[in-house]
Amino acid sequence: MTTIIRVIVVALAVVFTTAVSAQEFQGVATYKTQRKIDIKLDSTQVNTEMHERMMEMMKKQFQKTFLLTFNKEASIYKQEEELDKPNVGMGDGIQIVSIGGGGGSDVLYKNTKENRYAEQVDTYGKIFLVKDDIEKLEWKLESENKYIGEYQCFKATYTKMVEKPRVSFGDEDDETLDKAPEMEERTVTAWYTPQIPVNNGPDNYQGLPGLILEVHDGNLTIICSKIVLNPEDKIEIAEPTKGKEVNQETYEDIMDKKAKEMMERYRPAKGDRNGENISIRIGG
């Protein structure tokens, strides 16, 4: 049954690709993201009320709207413009230092034909241009299917190793901060539609015979809420050029270094117990 489904999926992709080959195919997909936050903290460090406030604040930070502008070969993925959210403290001498996460000005360009990407990232006030090859995801095509709006979607999964969420309190020593992160295996689930014949999707998810409309990656969920195909106004997909050019490995090394610097900066002086600084790093 699974083999038959795969043959049908591929056949549908070919049919729809042929149908649109005579025209310049493009579109805009709107995605909503949210992340379930369930991090356990030591009750001696953070009381129940404070813990709930922290989780709610973090949850709101991950509720965002993105636009994927695409054609058959390339795409731009960018957060929809919104008013900047104020970075406020929580009171009671407690401040959260969150390491990681993209800003509203970040732009991800992917060229699936040339198998490369360029991501313009604003990190701690400095702009980087991360250029590298698109990672090949070892998708397994499943037999399940469902409708998302008017589009029939098929299920696909793959597994990867990810960093466990890390919670650090400001009084931890250097040895604790330098520990290698704990890793765990995670299964990622995606739903894609051959009715839109592009091997692309939101964020860094791609490589399926149809546009990815839904992703479940651990506590992260990305769902497509709207699609406009071949809009009247021609779409321009321009590769970003601004920023210091680095590859992905170099950028991750810079991020790790900056994270340690931030945690050190916000660490209270020894003997100062008036407040706690909490760093929460979401891996994967």
Secondary structure, DSSP 4 states (H G I P E B T S, - for coil): -HHHHHHHHHHHHHHHHHHHTTS--EEEEEEEEEE-------TTTS-HHHHHHHHHHHHHHT-EEEEEEEESSEEEEEEPP-PPPP----STT-EEEEE----TT-EEEEETTTTEEEEEEEETTEEEEEEEEPPPP--EEEEEEEEETTEEEEEEEEEEEEEPPEEEETT--HHHHTSPPPEEEEEEEEEEETTS--S--STT---SSSEEEEEEETTEEEEEEEEEES-SSPP-------SEEE-HHHHHHHHHHHHHHHHHHTPPPTT--S--EEEEE---
